[in-house]
Protein backbone atom coordinates (compact mmCIF):
# COMPACT_ATOMS: atom_id res chain seq x y z
CA UNK A 1 0.00 0.00 0.00
CA UNK A 2 1.42 3.37 -1.06
CA UNK A 3 1.19 6.15 1.51
CA UNK A 4 -0.74 9.17 0.31
CA UNK A 5 1.08 11.54 2.62
CA UNK A 6 4.50 12.12 4.14
CA UNK A 7 4.78 11.89 7.93
CA UNK A 8 6.85 14.74 9.33
CA UNK A 9 8.42 14.24 12.76
CA UNK A 10 8.56 17.60 14.52
CA UNK A 11 10.96 17.33 17.42
CA UNK A 12 11.03 20.25 19.87
CA UNK A 13 11.78 21.37 23.44
CA UNK A 14 15.17 20.11 24.48
CA UNK A 15 17.74 20.52 27.25
CA UNK A 16 18.49 24.13 26.44
CA UNK A 17 17.97 27.67 27.70
CA UNK A 18 15.95 28.18 24.51
CA UNK A 19 13.35 25.57 25.45
CA UNK A 20 10.37 27.95 25.31
CA UNK A 21 11.54 29.46 22.01
CA UNK A 22 11.58 25.95 20.56
CA UNK A 23 7.99 25.34 21.68
CA UNK A 24 6.84 28.59 20.07
CA UNK A 25 8.69 27.76 16.85
CA UNK A 26 7.16 24.27 16.73
CA UNK A 27 3.67 25.76 16.97
CA UNK A 28 4.31 27.94 13.92
CA UNK A 29 5.72 25.09 11.84
CA UNK A 30 2.93 22.65 12.70
CA UNK A 31 0.30 25.28 11.89
CA UNK A 32 1.96 25.90 8.53
CA UNK A 33 2.14 22.17 7.73
CA UNK A 34 -1.57 21.94 8.57
CA UNK A 35 -2.46 24.75 6.16
CA UNK A 36 -4.87 23.86 3.36
CA UNK A 37 -2.02 23.89 0.84
CA UNK A 38 -0.13 21.22 2.84
CA UNK A 39 -2.90 19.31 4.58
CA UNK A 40 -3.19 16.55 1.98
CA UNK A 41 0.57 16.16 1.56
CA UNK A 42 1.83 15.96 5.13
CA UNK A 43 0.90 14.36 8.42
CA UNK A 44 2.58 15.66 11.55
CA UNK A 45 3.86 13.59 14.45
CA UNK A 46 5.30 15.59 17.34
CA UNK A 47 7.92 14.47 19.81
CA UNK A 48 8.68 16.59 22.85
CA UNK A 49 11.98 16.51 24.75
CA UNK A 50 11.60 17.96 28.23
CA UNK A 51 14.21 19.94 30.15
CA UNK A 52 15.60 16.76 31.70
CA UNK A 53 16.13 15.20 28.27
CA UNK A 54 13.23 12.76 28.48
CA UNK A 55 11.34 11.99 25.28
CA UNK A 56 7.53 12.18 25.12
CA UNK A 57 5.23 10.80 22.45
CA UNK A 58 2.87 12.64 20.13
CA UNK A 59 -0.10 12.70 22.51
CA UNK A 60 1.83 14.39 25.31
CA UNK A 61 3.65 16.66 22.84
CA UNK A 62 0.33 17.93 21.52
CA UNK A 63 -0.76 18.76 25.05
CA UNK A 64 2.40 20.80 25.55
CA UNK A 65 1.69 22.74 22.36
CA UNK A 66 -2.01 23.29 23.05
CA UNK A 67 -1.71 24.32 26.68
CA UNK A 68 1.72 25.94 26.44
CA UNK A 69 2.56 23.79 29.44
CA UNK A 70 6.09 22.92 30.45
CA UNK A 71 6.13 20.12 33.06
CA UNK A 72 8.09 20.80 36.20
CA UNK A 73 11.19 18.70 36.70
CA UNK A 74 9.61 17.03 39.76
CA UNK A 75 6.52 15.90 37.84
CA UNK A 76 6.32 12.35 36.43
CA UNK A 77 6.84 12.03 32.70
CA UNK A 78 3.52 11.07 31.15
CA UNK A 79 3.78 9.01 27.98
CA UNK A 80 7.52 8.90 28.48
CA UNK A 81 9.49 7.21 25.73
CA UNK A 82 12.75 5.84 27.21
CA UNK A 83 15.77 6.98 25.28
CA UNK A 84 16.70 3.71 23.57
CA UNK A 85 16.27 2.51 20.01
CA UNK A 86 14.16 -0.49 21.04
CA UNK A 87 11.60 1.65 22.81
CA UNK A 88 11.68 4.40 20.19
CA UNK A 89 11.32 1.99 17.29
CA UNK A 90 7.58 2.35 16.79
CA UNK A 91 7.69 6.16 16.80
CA UNK A 92 10.68 6.24 14.47
CA UNK A 93 9.14 3.76 12.04
CA UNK A 94 6.16 6.04 11.38
CA UNK A 95 8.25 9.10 10.52
CA UNK A 96 9.38 9.73 6.95
CA UNK A 97 11.21 13.04 7.45
CA UNK A 98 12.50 14.64 10.63
CA UNK A 99 12.04 18.39 11.18
CA UNK A 100 14.16 19.44 14.18
CA UNK A 101 13.26 22.70 15.84
CA UNK A 102 15.57 22.30 18.82
CA UNK A 103 17.48 25.52 19.44
CA UNK A 104 20.85 25.50 21.15
CA UNK A 105 22.89 22.59 22.57
CA UNK A 106 21.76 19.00 21.86
CA UNK A 107 19.59 20.19 18.98
CA UNK A 108 21.55 22.59 16.84
CA UNK A 109 25.07 21.28 17.41
CA UNK A 110 24.99 18.03 15.43
CA UNK A 111 23.89 15.84 18.35
CA UNK A 112 20.33 15.18 17.22
CA UNK A 113 21.43 15.16 13.58
CA UNK A 114 23.67 12.18 14.38
CA UNK A 115 20.66 10.36 15.82
CA UNK A 116 18.65 11.14 12.69
CA UNK A 117 21.39 9.63 10.55
CA UNK A 118 21.25 6.46 12.63
CA UNK A 119 17.50 6.20 11.96
CA UNK A 120 18.33 6.40 8.22
CA UNK A 121 15.56 8.95 7.74
CA UNK A 122 16.14 12.29 5.97
CA UNK A 123 15.91 15.48 7.98
CA UNK A 124 15.50 19.22 7.48
CA UNK A 125 18.61 21.36 7.88
CA UNK A 126 22.34 20.82 8.00
CA UNK A 127 24.19 17.54 8.49
CA UNK A 128 26.23 16.72 11.61
CA UNK A 129 29.37 18.56 10.50
CA UNK A 130 27.67 21.78 9.38
CA UNK A 131 25.50 21.85 12.49
CA UNK A 132 28.48 21.41 14.81
CA UNK A 133 30.53 24.12 13.13
CA UNK A 134 27.57 26.49 12.91
CA UNK A 135 26.83 26.10 16.62
CA UNK A 136 30.36 26.56 17.93
CA UNK A 137 31.17 30.25 17.52
CA UNK A 138 34.91 29.69 17.92
CA UNK A 139 35.16 26.88 15.34
CA UNK A 140 32.90 28.80 12.97
CA UNK A 141 34.99 31.96 13.17
CA UNK A 142 38.18 29.97 12.67
CA UNK A 143 36.76 28.53 9.45
CA UNK A 144 35.66 31.98 8.30
CA UNK A 145 39.13 33.34 9.05
CA UNK A 146 40.88 30.67 6.96
CA UNK A 147 38.48 31.44 4.09
CA UNK A 148 39.15 35.16 4.26
CA UNK A 149 35.64 36.21 5.26
CA UNK A 150 35.56 39.64 6.97
CA UNK A 151 35.00 39.57 10.76
CA UNK A 152 35.42 41.91 13.72
CA UNK A 153 38.37 41.27 16.04
CA UNK A 154 37.89 38.38 18.46
CA UNK A 155 39.77 36.27 20.99
CA UNK A 156 38.91 32.57 21.56
CA UNK A 157 39.25 31.06 25.04
CA UNK A 158 39.21 27.27 24.90
CA UNK A 159 39.64 26.37 28.58
CA UNK A 160 37.57 29.03 30.34
CA UNK A 161 35.93 26.67 32.84
CA UNK A 162 39.21 25.53 34.42
CA UNK A 163 41.22 28.75 34.58
CA UNK A 164 42.72 29.77 37.93
CA UNK A 165 42.26 33.27 39.37
CA UNK A 166 45.78 34.19 38.30
CA UNK A 167 45.18 32.91 34.77
CA UNK A 168 41.94 34.89 34.59
CA UNK A 169 43.79 38.03 35.70
CA UNK A 170 46.38 37.53 32.93
CA UNK A 171 43.60 36.84 30.44
CA UNK A 172 41.79 40.06 31.35
CA UNK A 173 44.98 42.00 30.63
CA UNK A 174 45.30 40.27 27.25
CA UNK A 175 41.68 41.09 26.37
CA UNK A 176 42.15 44.73 27.34
CA UNK A 177 45.29 44.91 25.18
CA UNK A 178 44.02 43.01 22.10
CA UNK A 179 40.26 43.75 22.06
CA UNK A 180 39.61 46.71 24.38
CA UNK A 181 36.28 48.13 25.52
CA UNK A 182 33.44 47.79 24.91
CA UNK A 183 33.51 44.10 24.12
CA UNK A 184 31.17 41.12 24.16
CA UNK A 185 31.66 37.96 26.20
CA UNK A 186 29.89 34.97 24.63
CA UNK A 187 29.55 31.28 25.53
CA UNK A 188 30.72 29.46 22.40
CA UNK A 189 27.74 27.12 22.14
CA UNK A 190 24.55 28.94 23.06
CA UNK A 191 22.07 30.88 20.93
CA UNK A 192 19.44 33.62 21.29
CA UNK A 193 22.03 35.77 23.12
CA UNK A 194 21.77 33.51 26.19
CA UNK A 195 24.71 34.09 28.55
CA UNK A 196 26.13 36.98 26.50
CA UNK A 197 27.35 40.14 28.25
CA UNK A 198 28.64 43.48 27.05
CA UNK A 199 31.49 44.98 29.06
CA UNK A 200 32.52 48.64 29.19
CA UNK A 201 35.15 48.21 31.90
CA UNK A 202 37.23 45.65 33.78
CA UNK A 203 34.59 44.91 36.44
CA UNK A 204 31.93 44.19 33.81
CA UNK A 205 34.38 42.07 31.83
CA UNK A 206 35.19 39.93 34.87
CA UNK A 207 31.49 39.51 35.72
CA UNK A 208 30.57 38.70 32.12
CA UNK A 209 33.37 36.14 31.92
CA UNK A 210 32.10 34.46 35.12
CA UNK A 211 28.62 34.15 33.61
CA UNK A 212 29.86 32.76 30.28
CA UNK A 213 32.28 30.18 31.76
CA UNK A 214 29.48 28.72 33.90
CA UNK A 215 27.54 27.95 30.73
CA UNK A 216 30.39 26.81 28.48
CA UNK A 217 34.03 25.79 28.87
CA UNK A 218 34.74 27.66 25.61
CA UNK A 219 34.22 31.44 25.58
CA UNK A 220 34.51 34.01 22.82
CA UNK A 221 35.55 37.63 23.41
CA UNK A 222 34.50 39.90 20.55
CA UNK A 223 35.13 43.56 19.84
CA UNK A 224 32.01 45.73 19.90
CA UNK A 225 31.58 47.87 16.80
CA UNK A 226 29.10 50.65 16.15
CA UNK A 227 27.27 49.18 13.19
CA UNK A 228 23.87 48.30 11.79
CA UNK A 229 22.76 44.67 12.17
CA UNK A 230 21.71 42.98 8.93
CA UNK A 231 20.35 39.47 8.43
CA UNK A 232 19.85 37.22 5.42
CA UNK A 233 18.14 33.83 5.17
CA UNK A 234 19.22 30.86 3.06
CA UNK A 235 17.20 27.89 1.84
CA UNK A 236 17.91 24.67 -0.06
CA UNK A 237 20.49 21.93 -0.40
CA UNK A 238 21.47 21.10 -3.98
CA UNK A 239 20.66 24.68 -4.91
CA UNK A 240 20.94 27.13 -2.04
CA UNK A 241 19.25 30.51 -2.46
CA UNK A 242 19.33 33.66 -0.34
CA UNK A 243 16.47 35.92 0.70
CA UNK A 244 16.30 39.68 0.68
CA UNK A 245 18.20 41.47 3.46
CA UNK A 246 16.57 42.66 6.67
CA UNK A 247 17.70 44.98 9.44
CA UNK A 248 17.17 44.81 13.19
CA UNK A 249 16.88 47.96 15.30
CA UNK A 250 16.43 47.74 19.06
CA UNK A 251 15.78 50.00 22.02
CA UNK A 252 18.36 48.33 24.27
CA UNK A 253 22.13 48.80 24.21
CA UNK A 254 22.50 45.60 22.21
CA UNK A 255 20.37 42.83 20.69
CA UNK A 256 19.89 40.70 23.81
CA UNK A 257 17.40 37.89 24.54
CA UNK A 258 14.59 40.24 25.61
CA UNK A 259 15.01 42.38 22.50
CA UNK A 260 14.86 39.33 20.25
CA UNK A 261 11.63 37.94 21.67
CA UNK A 262 9.75 41.08 22.68
CA UNK A 263 7.32 42.64 20.23
CA UNK A 264 8.08 46.14 21.56
CA UNK A 265 11.85 46.09 22.23
CA UNK A 266 13.01 45.77 18.64
CA UNK A 267 11.99 46.84 15.17
CA UNK A 268 12.58 44.83 12.03
CA UNK A 269 12.86 46.48 8.62
CA UNK A 270 12.51 44.27 5.53
CA UNK A 271 13.98 44.96 3.10
CA UNK A 272 16.74 46.90 4.82
CA UNK A 273 17.30 50.46 3.66
CA UNK A 274 20.83 49.93 2.37
CA UNK A 275 22.61 50.47 -0.95
CA UNK A 276 21.97 47.80 -3.57
CA UNK A 277 25.67 46.98 -3.65
CA UNK A 278 25.67 46.21 0.10
CA UNK A 279 22.53 44.10 -0.24
CA UNK A 280 24.12 42.13 -3.06
CA UNK A 281 27.30 41.65 -1.03
CA UNK A 282 25.38 40.41 2.03
CA UNK A 283 23.52 37.81 -0.05
CA UNK A 284 26.75 36.73 -1.74
CA UNK A 285 28.67 36.40 1.54
CA UNK A 286 25.77 34.53 3.16
CA UNK A 287 25.99 31.80 0.53
CA UNK A 288 29.79 31.67 0.72
CA UNK A 289 29.73 31.43 4.54
CA UNK A 290 27.27 28.53 4.42
CA UNK A 291 29.42 26.72 1.89
CA UNK A 292 32.57 27.27 3.99
CA UNK A 293 31.16 25.44 7.03
CA UNK A 294 28.92 23.01 5.12
CA UNK A 295 25.61 24.53 6.23
CA UNK A 296 22.58 23.69 4.09
CA UNK A 297 18.81 23.33 4.16
CA UNK A 298 18.02 26.38 6.25
CA UNK A 299 20.02 29.04 8.04
CA UNK A 300 20.06 32.69 8.96
CA UNK A 301 23.31 34.60 8.46
CA UNK A 302 23.94 37.76 10.51
CA UNK A 303 26.14 40.72 9.57
CA UNK A 304 27.46 44.02 10.92
CA UNK A 305 27.38 47.00 8.53
CA UNK A 306 29.46 50.07 9.39
CA UNK A 307 27.73 52.58 7.17
CA UNK A 308 30.10 55.55 7.47
CA UNK A 309 33.14 53.49 6.45
CA UNK A 310 31.39 50.95 4.23
CA UNK A 311 32.66 47.99 6.27
CA UNK A 312 30.69 44.74 6.21
CA UNK A 313 31.52 41.95 8.66
CA UNK A 314 29.93 38.53 9.02
CA UNK A 315 28.82 37.88 12.59
CA UNK A 316 27.48 34.31 12.74
CA UNK A 317 25.26 31.63 11.22
CA UNK A 318 22.18 30.20 12.93
CA UNK A 319 21.49 26.73 11.54
CA UNK A 320 18.06 26.29 13.19
CA UNK A 321 16.59 29.79 13.19
CA UNK A 322 13.48 30.61 15.16
CA UNK A 323 9.98 30.42 13.70
CA UNK A 324 8.23 32.57 16.31
CA UNK A 325 6.11 35.64 15.51
CA UNK A 326 9.23 37.80 16.04
CA UNK A 327 11.64 35.56 14.12
CA UNK A 328 13.52 37.02 11.20
CA UNK A 329 13.87 33.83 9.14
CA UNK A 330 10.21 33.36 8.09
CA UNK A 331 9.74 37.13 7.76
CA UNK A 332 12.66 37.41 5.34
CA UNK A 333 11.19 34.70 3.13
CA UNK A 334 7.71 36.23 3.35
CA UNK A 335 9.18 39.48 2.02
CA UNK A 336 10.99 37.47 -0.67
CA UNK A 337 7.74 35.97 -1.95
CA UNK A 338 7.63 32.67 -0.02
CA UNK A 339 4.95 32.53 2.68
CA UNK A 340 5.26 30.39 5.80
CA UNK A 341 3.22 27.46 4.42
CA UNK A 342 5.30 27.39 1.24
CA UNK A 343 8.49 27.78 3.28
CA UNK A 344 7.98 24.78 5.54
CA UNK A 345 6.94 22.68 2.54
CA UNK A 346 10.12 23.66 0.69
CA UNK A 347 12.20 22.84 3.75
CA UNK A 348 10.60 19.40 3.96
CA UNK A 349 11.17 18.79 0.26
CA UNK A 350 14.80 19.92 0.57
CA UNK A 351 15.36 17.15 3.11
CA UNK A 352 14.69 14.61 0.36
CA UNK A 353 17.62 15.96 -1.64
C-alpha positions as CSV (number, residue, x, y, z in Angstrom):
1,X,0.0,0.0,0.0
2,X,1.4,3.4,-1.1
3,X,1.2,6.1,1.5
4,X,-0.7,9.2,0.3
5,X,1.1,11.5,2.6
6,X,4.5,12.1,4.1
7,X,4.8,11.9,7.9
8,X,6.9,14.7,9.3
9,X,8.4,14.2,12.8
10,X,8.6,17.6,14.5
11,X,11.0,17.3,17.4
12,X,11.0,20.3,19.9
13,X,11.8,21.4,23.4
14,X,15.2,20.1,24.5
15,X,17.7,20.5,27.3
16,X,18.5,24.1,26.4
17,X,18.0,27.7,27.7
18,X,16.0,28.2,24.5
19,X,13.3,25.6,25.4
20,X,10.4,28.0,25.3
21,X,11.5,29.5,22.0
22,X,11.6,26.0,20.6
23,X,8.0,25.3,21.7
24,X,6.8,28.6,20.1
25,X,8.7,27.8,16.8
26,X,7.2,24.3,16.7
27,X,3.7,25.8,17.0
28,X,4.3,27.9,13.9
29,X,5.7,25.1,11.8
30,X,2.9,22.7,12.7
31,X,0.3,25.3,11.9
32,X,2.0,25.9,8.5
33,X,2.1,22.2,7.7
34,X,-1.6,21.9,8.6
35,X,-2.5,24.7,6.2
36,X,-4.9,23.9,3.4
37,X,-2.0,23.9,0.8
38,X,-0.1,21.2,2.8
39,X,-2.9,19.3,4.6
40,X,-3.2,16.6,2.0
41,X,0.6,16.2,1.6
42,X,1.8,16.0,5.1
43,X,0.9,14.4,8.4
44,X,2.6,15.7,11.6
45,X,3.9,13.6,14.5
46,X,5.3,15.6,17.3
47,X,7.9,14.5,19.8
48,X,8.7,16.6,22.8
49,X,12.0,16.5,24.8
50,X,11.6,18.0,28.2
51,X,14.2,19.9,30.2
52,X,15.6,16.8,31.7
53,X,16.1,15.2,28.3
54,X,13.2,12.8,28.5
55,X,11.3,12.0,25.3
56,X,7.5,12.2,25.1
57,X,5.2,10.8,22.4
58,X,2.9,12.6,20.1
59,X,-0.1,12.7,22.5
60,X,1.8,14.4,25.3
61,X,3.7,16.7,22.8
62,X,0.3,17.9,21.5
63,X,-0.8,18.8,25.1
64,X,2.4,20.8,25.5
65,X,1.7,22.7,22.4
66,X,-2.0,23.3,23.1
67,X,-1.7,24.3,26.7
68,X,1.7,25.9,26.4
69,X,2.6,23.8,29.4
70,X,6.1,22.9,30.5
71,X,6.1,20.1,33.1
72,X,8.1,20.8,36.2
73,X,11.2,18.7,36.7
74,X,9.6,17.0,39.8
75,X,6.5,15.9,37.8
76,X,6.3,12.4,36.4
77,X,6.8,12.0,32.7
78,X,3.5,11.1,31.2
79,X,3.8,9.0,28.0
80,X,7.5,8.9,28.5
81,X,9.5,7.2,25.7
82,X,12.7,5.8,27.2
83,X,15.8,7.0,25.3
84,X,16.7,3.7,23.6
85,X,16.3,2.5,20.0
86,X,14.2,-0.5,21.0
87,X,11.6,1.7,22.8
88,X,11.7,4.4,20.2
89,X,11.3,2.0,17.3
90,X,7.6,2.4,16.8
91,X,7.7,6.2,16.8
92,X,10.7,6.2,14.5
93,X,9.1,3.8,12.0
94,X,6.2,6.0,11.4
95,X,8.3,9.1,10.5
96,X,9.4,9.7,6.9
97,X,11.2,13.0,7.5
98,X,12.5,14.6,10.6
99,X,12.0,18.4,11.2
100,X,14.2,19.4,14.2
101,X,13.3,22.7,15.8
102,X,15.6,22.3,18.8
103,X,17.5,25.5,19.4
104,X,20.8,25.5,21.1
105,X,22.9,22.6,22.6
106,X,21.8,19.0,21.9
107,X,19.6,20.2,19.0
108,X,21.6,22.6,16.8
109,X,25.1,21.3,17.4
110,X,25.0,18.0,15.4
111,X,23.9,15.8,18.3
112,X,20.3,15.2,17.2
113,X,21.4,15.2,13.6
114,X,23.7,12.2,14.4
115,X,20.7,10.4,15.8
116,X,18.7,11.1,12.7
117,X,21.4,9.6,10.5
118,X,21.2,6.5,12.6
119,X,17.5,6.2,12.0
120,X,18.3,6.4,8.2
121,X,15.6,9.0,7.7
122,X,16.1,12.3,6.0
123,X,15.9,15.5,8.0
124,X,15.5,19.2,7.5
125,X,18.6,21.4,7.9
126,X,22.3,20.8,8.0
127,X,24.2,17.5,8.5
128,X,26.2,16.7,11.6
129,X,29.4,18.6,10.5
130,X,27.7,21.8,9.4
131,X,25.5,21.9,12.5
132,X,28.5,21.4,14.8
133,X,30.5,24.1,13.1
134,X,27.6,26.5,12.9
135,X,26.8,26.1,16.6
136,X,30.4,26.6,17.9
137,X,31.2,30.2,17.5
138,X,34.9,29.7,17.9
139,X,35.2,26.9,15.3
140,X,32.9,28.8,13.0
141,X,35.0,32.0,13.2
142,X,38.2,30.0,12.7
143,X,36.8,28.5,9.4
144,X,35.7,32.0,8.3
145,X,39.1,33.3,9.0
146,X,40.9,30.7,7.0
147,X,38.5,31.4,4.1
148,X,39.2,35.2,4.3
149,X,35.6,36.2,5.3
150,X,35.6,39.6,7.0
151,X,35.0,39.6,10.8
152,X,35.4,41.9,13.7
153,X,38.4,41.3,16.0
154,X,37.9,38.4,18.5
155,X,39.8,36.3,21.0
156,X,38.9,32.6,21.6
157,X,39.2,31.1,25.0
158,X,39.2,27.3,24.9
159,X,39.6,26.4,28.6
160,X,37.6,29.0,30.3
161,X,35.9,26.7,32.8
162,X,39.2,25.5,34.4
163,X,41.2,28.8,34.6
164,X,42.7,29.8,37.9
165,X,42.3,33.3,39.4
166,X,45.8,34.2,38.3
167,X,45.2,32.9,34.8
168,X,41.9,34.9,34.6
169,X,43.8,38.0,35.7
170,X,46.4,37.5,32.9
171,X,43.6,36.8,30.4
172,X,41.8,40.1,31.3
173,X,45.0,42.0,30.6
174,X,45.3,40.3,27.3
175,X,41.7,41.1,26.4
176,X,42.1,44.7,27.3
177,X,45.3,44.9,25.2
178,X,44.0,43.0,22.1
179,X,40.3,43.7,22.1
180,X,39.6,46.7,24.4
181,X,36.3,48.1,25.5
182,X,33.4,47.8,24.9
183,X,33.5,44.1,24.1
184,X,31.2,41.1,24.2
185,X,31.7,38.0,26.2
186,X,29.9,35.0,24.6
187,X,29.6,31.3,25.5
188,X,30.7,29.5,22.4
189,X,27.7,27.1,22.1
190,X,24.6,28.9,23.1
191,X,22.1,30.9,20.9
192,X,19.4,33.6,21.3
193,X,22.0,35.8,23.1
194,X,21.8,33.5,26.2
195,X,24.7,34.1,28.5
196,X,26.1,37.0,26.5
197,X,27.3,40.1,28.3
198,X,28.6,43.5,27.0
199,X,31.5,45.0,29.1
200,X,32.5,48.6,29.2
201,X,35.1,48.2,31.9
202,X,37.2,45.6,33.8
203,X,34.6,44.9,36.4
204,X,31.9,44.2,33.8
205,X,34.4,42.1,31.8
206,X,35.2,39.9,34.9
207,X,31.5,39.5,35.7
208,X,30.6,38.7,32.1
209,X,33.4,36.1,31.9
210,X,32.1,34.5,35.1
211,X,28.6,34.1,33.6
212,X,29.9,32.8,30.3
213,X,32.3,30.2,31.8
214,X,29.5,28.7,33.9
215,X,27.5,28.0,30.7
216,X,30.4,26.8,28.5
217,X,34.0,25.8,28.9
218,X,34.7,27.7,25.6
219,X,34.2,31.4,25.6
220,X,34.5,34.0,22.8
221,X,35.5,37.6,23.4
222,X,34.5,39.9,20.6
223,X,35.1,43.6,19.8
224,X,32.0,45.7,19.9
225,X,31.6,47.9,16.8
226,X,29.1,50.6,16.1
227,X,27.3,49.2,13.2
228,X,23.9,48.3,11.8
229,X,22.8,44.7,12.2
230,X,21.7,43.0,8.9
231,X,20.4,39.5,8.4
232,X,19.9,37.2,5.4
233,X,18.1,33.8,5.2
234,X,19.2,30.9,3.1
235,X,17.2,27.9,1.8
236,X,17.9,24.7,-0.1
237,X,20.5,21.9,-0.4
238,X,21.5,21.1,-4.0
239,X,20.7,24.7,-4.9
240,X,20.9,27.1,-2.0
241,X,19.2,30.5,-2.5
242,X,19.3,33.7,-0.3
243,X,16.5,35.9,0.7
244,X,16.3,39.7,0.7
245,X,18.2,41.5,3.5
246,X,16.6,42.7,6.7
247,X,17.7,45.0,9.4
248,X,17.2,44.8,13.2
249,X,16.9,48.0,15.3
250,X,16.4,47.7,19.1
251,X,15.8,50.0,22.0
252,X,18.4,48.3,24.3
253,X,22.1,48.8,24.2
254,X,22.5,45.6,22.2
255,X,20.4,42.8,20.7
256,X,19.9,40.7,23.8
257,X,17.4,37.9,24.5
258,X,14.6,40.2,25.6
259,X,15.0,42.4,22.5
260,X,14.9,39.3,20.2
261,X,11.6,37.9,21.7
262,X,9.8,41.1,22.7
263,X,7.3,42.6,20.2
264,X,8.1,46.1,21.6
265,X,11.8,46.1,22.2
266,X,13.0,45.8,18.6
267,X,12.0,46.8,15.2
268,X,12.6,44.8,12.0
269,X,12.9,46.5,8.6
270,X,12.5,44.3,5.5
271,X,14.0,45.0,3.1
272,X,16.7,46.9,4.8
273,X,17.3,50.5,3.7
274,X,20.8,49.9,2.4
275,X,22.6,50.5,-1.0
276,X,22.0,47.8,-3.6
277,X,25.7,47.0,-3.7
278,X,25.7,46.2,0.1
279,X,22.5,44.1,-0.2
280,X,24.1,42.1,-3.1
281,X,27.3,41.6,-1.0
282,X,25.4,40.4,2.0
283,X,23.5,37.8,-0.1
284,X,26.7,36.7,-1.7
285,X,28.7,36.4,1.5
286,X,25.8,34.5,3.2
287,X,26.0,31.8,0.5
288,X,29.8,31.7,0.7
289,X,29.7,31.4,4.5
290,X,27.3,28.5,4.4
291,X,29.4,26.7,1.9
292,X,32.6,27.3,4.0
293,X,31.2,25.4,7.0
294,X,28.9,23.0,5.1
295,X,25.6,24.5,6.2
296,X,22.6,23.7,4.1
297,X,18.8,23.3,4.2
298,X,18.0,26.4,6.2
299,X,20.0,29.0,8.0
300,X,20.1,32.7,9.0
301,X,23.3,34.6,8.5
302,X,23.9,37.8,10.5
303,X,26.1,40.7,9.6
304,X,27.5,44.0,10.9
305,X,27.4,47.0,8.5
306,X,29.5,50.1,9.4
307,X,27.7,52.6,7.2
308,X,30.1,55.6,7.5
309,X,33.1,53.5,6.4
310,X,31.4,50.9,4.2
311,X,32.7,48.0,6.3
312,X,30.7,44.7,6.2
313,X,31.5,42.0,8.7
314,X,29.9,38.5,9.0
315,X,28.8,37.9,12.6
316,X,27.5,34.3,12.7
317,X,25.3,31.6,11.2
318,X,22.2,30.2,12.9
319,X,21.5,26.7,11.5
320,X,18.1,26.3,13.2
321,X,16.6,29.8,13.2
322,X,13.5,30.6,15.2
323,X,10.0,30.4,13.7
324,X,8.2,32.6,16.3
325,X,6.1,35.6,15.5
326,X,9.2,37.8,16.0
327,X,11.6,35.6,14.1
328,X,13.5,37.0,11.2
329,X,13.9,33.8,9.1
330,X,10.2,33.4,8.1
331,X,9.7,37.1,7.8
332,X,12.7,37.4,5.3
333,X,11.2,34.7,3.1
334,X,7.7,36.2,3.3
335,X,9.2,39.5,2.0
336,X,11.0,37.5,-0.7
337,X,7.7,36.0,-2.0
338,X,7.6,32.7,0.0
339,X,5.0,32.5,2.7
340,X,5.3,30.4,5.8
341,X,3.2,27.5,4.4
342,X,5.3,27.4,1.2
343,X,8.5,27.8,3.3
344,X,8.0,24.8,5.5
345,X,6.9,22.7,2.5
346,X,10.1,23.7,0.7
347,X,12.2,22.8,3.7
348,X,10.6,19.4,4.0
349,X,11.2,18.8,0.3
350,X,14.8,19.9,0.6
351,X,15.4,17.1,3.1
352,X,14.7,14.6,0.4
353,X,17.6,16.0,-1.6
